[in-house]
Amino acid sequence: MNPFNKKWVVVAAVAMVCASASLANAIPLPSGFIQLSDNDAESLINAPGTSGTTLDQGDRLRGIFDINSIEGLNPATLATYTPFAGNELTGIFDIIVLSKSGGPGAWSYIFGATGNLSTANAAVELYTDPSLDYTRLGCATTAACEATASNGSLWAAFGFGAYSFWNASTITDDISAIGSLVPPFTGGAYNAGLDLLVNNTGRIILQQECIFTGSGLFNDTCASGSLLGTQGANTPFNSFSNVDFTLTVPEPETLALLGVGLLGMGISLRKRKSA
């Protein structure tokens, strides 16, 4: 390629990076390390030919969730940060049990994607919606509740890449028993590291280590939560959970430095070629 053309390819790449970081969006994200939080509801879908409320290999967990808070490490930014003005941020997830181990009082699960969401290989999809109609209560069916969580615009989708995982540890393999728990008791916890498959957030998302610092295994988001009872709520779902997603969004200054670095690299290539 002509070195002059190489330079402008790099300049175009810089422009694309900066533009993607400034796109207007119904749910804007602050810069830095942030956490998206609230709650979800899940239902058991038995594998073909099986029944009951125990979660076994081949069974699916499908559910909905909403995000009502976005918190970060920069109090100055968050003091004036109002991401939800006139919009809701809700989601849907669908995962399948790949393996189950353990025994009474201590079960361990490994999950994978089911291919049942609109984005290929996705485990989680997030939607923005100005109608503010999300509910996990009072629906006659899970499908009716699900419609309120996925009837907006696709904001982001997360799924399984090279280092992705979704694990859970529970005190019982009976999802109905978890659903009957009352505070402060929990039925266990889950942890996940997922990759960004669709990004309509308007921001660049940096990868982070979801297992432990120094693992060298990076994902675009880390997710976690505790398994909770429904407390007798009028809901068609088997159980509830709380949910947290962490994201790392670069500061504008970081993107500017990246742009300058790429531009410098392009000019250097041109000079080297001319020498």
PAFISE-66744 format. One record per residue: residue in three letters; x, y, z of N, C-alpha, C in turn. Coordinates in pm, whole numbers, plus 32768, in hexadecimal, padded with zeros to 4 digits. Layout:
BEGIN
alaXYZXYZXYZ;...
END
This chain:
BEGIN
met80557F8980008000800080008058807C8000;asn803280E37FB6807581637FB5807D81998043;pro80F681CA8071810381FA80FA80A6826E8118;phe808982C280B2802B833080C47FA182F980E7;asn7F78828D80A07EF7824F80BC7EF5820F8145;lys7F6881D5816F7F70819A81F47F558202825E;lys7F8D827A824A7F7982E482AB7EE5830282BB;trp7E9E830B824C7E11833182557DBA82BF8285;val7DE6824482727DA081D382B07DA781DF8347;val7E1F8201837C7E308211840C7DDC8286843E;val7DDF82F883F67D8F836B841E7CFB83478423;ala7CCE82FB83C17C4182D083C07C2282798438;ala7C818221845C7C6C81CB84D17C60821F854F;val7CB48288855B7CAC82E185CE7C23832385D4;ala7BF4835285627B728395855E7B0383378588;met7B0C82BA855B7AA58258857E7AA5823E8614;val7B1D823286527B25821B86E27AE7828F872E;cys7B0A830A87087AD7837E874F7A41838E873A;ala7A11837186C17982837C86A67934831886F8;ser7967829D8700791F823587497916825687DD;ala797382A8880E797482CB889C7916833F88BA;ser78E283828852789183F8886C780383EC8836;leu77DD837488097757836287D476EF837C8840;ala768383C2881A761683DA887975CD83568891;asn75A28342890D755C82C6892F74F982E1899E;ala748D8294899F742682A78A04745882888A90;ile74BA822F8A9C74F5820E8B1E758C82288B15;pro75B882A48B29764882C18B1F769482858B93;leu771282668B7C7768822C8BE377D382908C0D;pro77F082998C8F786082EC8CBB78E482A68C9D;ser795182EB8CAE79D582B08C997A05826D8D1A;gly7A6282108D097A9E81CE8D7C7A6681428D91;phe7A82810C8E077A5080888E2D79C580998E68;ile7960805A8E2C78D680708E55788F7FEB8E6D;gln78247FF18EB977D47F7B8ED877427F968EBA;leu77057F3D8E6C76767F438E4C762F7EDD8EA4;ser75CA7F098EEE758F7EB28F5474F77EB98F59;asp74BC7E4D8F8174367E428FBD74117DAF8FCC;asn73A27D838F8E73727CFC8FAC73407CB48F30;asp732D7C308F3F72F97BE28ED072947B7B8F03;ala72597B358EA571FC7AC98EC272177A5B8E5D;glu721B79DD8E8C723C79708E3171D878FD8E3E;ser71CC78B58DD17175783F8DD071C177C98D97;leu719E77548DC671DC76D78D99719376A58D1E;ile71DF76828CB771A976418C4071EA75B88C37;asn719C75518C5071D474C98C537204749C8BCA;ala726B74488BCC729A74098B50722C73B08B19;pro722A739C8A9671C273468A5A71B972BE8A9F;gly714072978AC0712B72158AFD713A72138B93;thr715572878BD17165728D8C6270FD72EC8C9E;ser70ED72E48D21708D733B8D6770BE73508DF5;gly7073739D8E43709973B68ECC70DD743C8EDD;thr7106745A8F59714074DD8F7771D474D48F9D;thr721274618F8B72A374598FA172EC74848F23;leu735974CC8F3773A974FF8EC87415749A8EA8;asp7409745D8E31746373F28E0A74A874138D87;gln750C73C28D64755473D68CE874F273D28C73;gly750074348C1874A8743F8BA57431749A8BBB;asp741474BC8C3A73A8751B8C5773D675A98C38;arg737476008C237391768C8C08735C76E48C79;leu739F77558C8C736C77C28CDE735778398C82;arg72DD786A8C8072BE78DE8C2C727779458C85;gly729E79C28C7372617A258CC972737AB38C98;ile72477B118CEB724B7B9F8CCA728B7BEB8D3D;phe72B97C658D2172F17CB98D8B72E87D4B8D63;asp72F27DA08DC672FB7E2F8DAB73727E6A8DF4;ile73A57ED88DBD74157F218DF673DF7FA88E26;asn73E77FC08EA873B4803C8EE0742080968F19;ser749C80688F1A750880BE8F4A758780A48EFC;ile75D0810E8EE1765481068EA476B281528F01;glu770B81098F41776381438FA777F481398F79;gly784481968FA678D181958F7F792B81C68FED;leu79AA81DE8FCA7A0E8206902C7A2A829B9028;asn79DE82E48FD879F583738FCA797E83C19000;pro797E83E59081790B842990BD78E884AC9077;ala794C84F3904579318572900478DB855F8F87;thr78F984F48F3E78AB84D88EC5782084A88EEA;leu7817844E8F4A7798840F8F697738846C8FB4;ala776C84D78FF077178534903876B185768FDC;thr76D685848F5D767A85C38EFD765085638E8F;tyr766C84E48EA3765384828E3A75C5844C8E44;thr757584608DDB74E984318DD974D083E38D58;pro74F583638D5574F083168CD8746582EA8CAE;phe740482E78D09738682A68CEB731383078CCD;ala732F83858CB572C683E78CA1726983BD8C2E;gly71F183918C53718D836D8BEE71A382E98BAA;asn720082978BDC721C82178B9D723081AB8C07;glu7221812D8BDD724480BD8C3372B0806B8BEE;leu730080288C3D73677FCD8C0973477F438C41;thr731B7EEA8BEA72EE7E668C1473317DFC8BBF;gly73227D7E8BEA73687D158BA173247C8F8BA9;ile735B7C358B5B732D7BAA8B5573A97B518B4E;phe73A17ADB8B8D74127A7E8B8673DC79F18B6F;asp7430799D8B36740A79138B1B748A78C18B1D;ile749578648B7E750E78128B8D74E677808BA4;ile754277258B85752876968B92759076578BEE;val756775F58C3A75C275AF8C95761A75508C43;leu769C756C8C4176FB75148BFC772B74A48C57;ser773874C48CD77762745C8D37772D747E8DC1;lys771874148E1076E6741F8E99773773BF8EEF;ser776773EF8F6177B573998FB9779673BB904B;gly77C8736990A677B0737F913477447324916B;gly7701735291D4769A730392147649735A9271;pro75F4731F92C2759B736B931A75E573D6936B;gly75B47450936075EF74BF93AA765E75089361;ala769374D092F67702751092B0770774E0921F;trp76BD752491C976BB7503913A770A756B90EC;ser774A753E9080779675979029776575858F9A;tyr775A75F58F53772775F38ECA778376418E6D;ile778B76138DF177CC765B8D857765766D8D17;phe775676EC8CEA76F1770C8C85773177368C01;gly76E1772C8B97770A775B8B147696779F8ACF;ala76AE77D58A58764578178A0B75EA77AF89CB;thr756D77D589B5750B7778897C74EF779088E8;gly750E780788B774EB782A882D745A7852881F;asn74177870888F73897892888A736E79288893;leu73D6797B889273C37A0B888E73D87A3D8800;ser73B47AB987E773B97AED875F74487AFE872D;thr74A87B10878975357B1E876375797A97876D;ala75BC7A6C870375FD79EA8702766179DD8773;asn765B796D87BB76B7794A882776AB79A688A1;ala764179F688A8762F7A50891A75F17A078990;ala761B7A2F8A0875DE7A008A8375877A6C8AC2;val75A87AEB8AA475637B5E8ADE754E7BC78A72;glu74D77C028A6F74BB7C758A1A747E7CE48A70;leu74AB7D5F8A5874797DD48AA074317E318A3F;tyr73BF7E668A6B736B7EBB8A16734C7F3F8A5C;thr73457FAA8A0D7312802A8A407284803C8A0B;asp722F807B8A5E71A280878A38716581008A7F;pro712D81608A3570EE81D58A73706181BB8AA8;ser702B81448A916FA1812A8ABA6F94810E8B50;leu700380EE8B95700480D78C256F9B80718C4F;asp6F9A7FFF8C096F337F9A8C236F6A7F1A8C61;tyr6FEA7F1A8C8970257E9F8CBE6FE07E718D3E;thr6FC97DEE8D476F977DB48DC36FBF7D218DCA;arg6FDB7CF48E436FEF7C658E5B6F817C308EB7;leu6F217C848ED56EB27C628F2F6E2D7C728EE7;gly6DCB7C218F106D447C338EDF6D297C048E52;cys6D8B7BC88E106D757B948D886D377B098D91;ala6CDF7AEB8D356CA27A668D346D0579FB8D0B;thr6D677A1F8CB76DC979BF8C856E5479FF8C84;thr6EBB79AB8C7E6F4279DF8C726F537A298BED;ala6F1079FA8B846F1A7A3B8B026EE57ACA8B07;ala6E7A7ADE8B556E407B648B616EA27BC38BA6;cys6EE27B938C126F487BE48C566FC07BFB8BFA;glu6FE87B928BB3705C7B9A8B5C70497C048AF0;ala6FCE7C118AC06FB27C748A586FD07D018A88;thr6FBB7D1B8B096FD57DA18B3D706A7DBD8B4D;ala70BB7D548B4F714B7D648B6171977D698ADE;ser71597D448A7071A17D3889F1715C7D7E897E;asn71017DDC899C70B67E1D893070EF7EA5890A;gly716C7EC0893371A97F3F891072137F3188A5;ser72787F8788AB72E77F85884B735E7F3C8889;leu739A7EE3883C740D7E96886E74807EF5888D;trp74AC7EF5890A75157F4F893B759C7F088940;ala75997E88896976147E39897075EF7DA5897A;ala76487D51894B76377CC0895976BC7C848983;phe76B77C2A89E5772E7BE98A1A77217B528A0B;gly77907B1289E8778D7A8289D578147A4489F2;phe782A79CF89B6789E797E89D7790B7988896D;gly798379AE899D79F979B3894A7A617952897D;ala7ADE796D895C7B4A790E897B7B5A78F68A11;tyr7B49795E8A647B6179508AF47AE279688B46;ser7A6F795D8B0779F279778B4D79C979028BA6;phe797979218C0C794778B98C6678C878EB8CAA;trp7879788D8CDC780578AC8D3177F578368D91;asn7812784C8E0F781177E48E7677B178098EE6;ala778077A78F2D772A77BF8FA177427755900B;ser7733777E90887737772190FA76B777349148;thr767276C6916775F076D091A975E776719221;ile758C7690927C7578763B92F1751675CA92D4;thr74CF75D492637470756E923A7466756E91A2;asp744074FD9168742C74F990D87398750890B4;asp73447527911872B6753B9102729A75D190FA;ile727A7602908372687692907071EE76C690BB;ser718A767190CF7116769B911C713976B191AF;ala7195765E91E271C27670926C720C76F4927C;ile725A77199218729C779C921C7234780B9218;gly71CE77FA91C57165785E91BA71167872923A;ser71167810929270CA781A930E711A78549382;leu719A7871936C71EE78AA93D671C0793693FE;val71D67959947B71B679DF94AB72367A2094DC;pro723F7AA694D572B87AEB950372D47ACD9596;pro73527AC495BD73CA7AE6956F74087A709527;phe73BE7A02951A73F7798994DE740079959446;thr746C7960940F747F795B937F749878CB9355;gly747C78AF92D6748A782792A5750F780A9263;gly7569786C926475EA785A9224761178D691D8;ala766F78C8917C76A2793A913176D1790D90A8;tyr76DA796E904C771079508FC8777779B98FA3;asn77D279938F49783979ED8F15784C79D18E81;ala78637A3A8E3478727A298DA478D77A8D8D6D;gly79177A678D02796B7AC08CB3793F7AB18C23;leu790D7B1D8BE778D07B158B62790F7B7A8B05;asp79047B5E8A83793B7BB68A1D78CC7C0589D8;leu78EF7C7D89AC78907CD8896B787D7CAE88DA;leu78037C8788B677E37C5C882E77A27CCB87DD;val77537D1D881F77137D9187E077287E08883C;asn77587E78880677707EEF8857772C7F688817;asn76B67F8B884C766F80038822766B80698893;thr76CD806088EF76CF80B98963770581438941;gly774C814F88D1778C81CD88AF781181E388F3;arg7844817D893C78C481898981791B81108961;ile799E8124896779FD80B7895E79FB806D89E4;ile79FC7FE889E27A007F978A5B7A867F4F8A60;leu7AD37F658ACA7B537F238ADB7B427E9E8B23;gln7B9D7E418B0A7B947DBE8B4B7BCD7DC28BD9;gln7BA27D628C2B7BD07D588CB57BDF7CC48CD8;glu7C277CAA8D437C3A7C218D737BC97BFE8DD4;cys7B7B7B9B8DB27B087B778E047B267B088E69;ile7B907ABD8E577BB07A508EB37C047A868F26;phe7C7B7ABA8F0A7CCC7AFC8F6F7D387B4C8F26;thr7D657BB58F667DCD7C098F2B7E4C7BB88F15;gly7E7E7BBD8E9D7EF67B718E7C7ED87AEF8E35;ser7E567AD08E217E327A538DDE7E567A568D4B;gly7E577ACD8D107E717AD98C817DF97AB48C2C;leu7D867A9E8C6B7D0A7A7A8C247CAB7AF08C2A;phe7C907B2D8BB97C457BAA8BB57BBC7B988B73;asn7B5B7BE18BAA7AD37BE78B727AA47C788B6F;asp7A3A7C908B247A067D188B1979B07D3F8B91;thr79717CE08BD279247CFD8C4A792E7C888CAB;cys792C7CA98D2D79237C458D9678987C528DD4;ala78587BE28DEE77D27BE28E2777CF7B8B8EA4;ser77787BB08F03776B7B628F7D76E57B808FBE;gly76BE7B27901976417B3D906176267ACF90C5;ser75C37AE6911B75977A83917E750C7A51915A;leu74F379D29175747379939155741279AB91C8;leu739A79DE91A8733C7A0C920D72B279CE91FC;gly726479D2926771DA79A69262717F7A129229;thr710779EC920570A67A4C91CD70557A91923A;gln705E7A6292B670167A9B93286F807AA2930F;gly6F4D7A3D92CB6EBD7A3692B56E877A98924F;ala6EDD7AD492006EB07B36919D6E5A7AF49132;asn6E027B4190F86DAD7B12908C6DFF7B10900C;thr6E417AA08FF16E9A7A968F7E6E967A088F45;pro6EA579FA8EC36EAA79738E886F3479348E8D;phe6F99797E8EC07021794B8EC1703B78F68F3D;asn709F789D8F3170BF78428F9F710C78859010;ser716478E18FEF71B97921905471E979A89022;phe722379F4907D725D7A77905D72F37A73907A;ser73397AD8904B73C77AEC906B73E27B81906A;asn74507BAA90AA74827C2F908B74EC7C20901F;val750A7C8C8FDB75647C838F6975C07CFC8F65;asp763F7CE58F4876A37D4F8F3776F67D338EBB;phe77067D978E6777617D908DF677C87DFE8E08;thr78477DDF8DF578AF7E468DFC78E67E5F8D70;leu78FE7EDE8D5279367F088CD279A57F6C8CEA;thr7A057F708C907A6E7FD48C967A6680298C18;val7A4780A98C2A7A3681078BBB7AA9816B8BC0;pro7AF881778B557B6C81D08B5A7B4482628B63;glu7B9A82B08BA67B8883408BAC7B9F837B8B21;pro7B5F83EC8B017B77842C8A7E7C0A84478A64;glu7C5484698AD07CE384848ABF7D2E840A8A8D;thr7D0483948ABB7D4483178A907D2E830189FB;leu7CB4831C89CE7C96830C893F7CE5836F88EC;ala7CF483EA89217D41844F88D87DD2842488C8;leu7E0C83ED89357E9683BD892E7EA3834A88CB;leu7E3D82F288CA7E3F8283886B7E3D82B887DD;gly7DEB831F87C57DE3835987407E6683968715;val7EA783E087707F28841D87517F9083B18734;gly7F8C834587827FEC82D9876D7FDA829686E6;leu7F5D827E86C07F438241863E7F6D829D85CC;leu7F50831F85DC7F76837F8574800E83848567;gly8054838585DA80E6838585D6811D830A8593;met80DE829985AB810A821D856D80FB822684D5;gly808C826484AA80768271841A80DD82CB83D8;ile80FD833B841C8162839683E581EA835283E3;ser820A8305844B828982BE84528294825A83E1;leu8229821583C3822A81B58353824781FB82D0;arg820C827482C0822082BE824482B182E78236;lys82ED831D82A583788349829F83D682D68283;arg83BB826482C3841281EE82B0840E81C0821F;lys839681C881E48388819A815A83CE81F880F9;ser83D1827A8121840E82DF80C984A682DD80D0;ala84DC82A88140856D82AA815585B6825180F2;
END
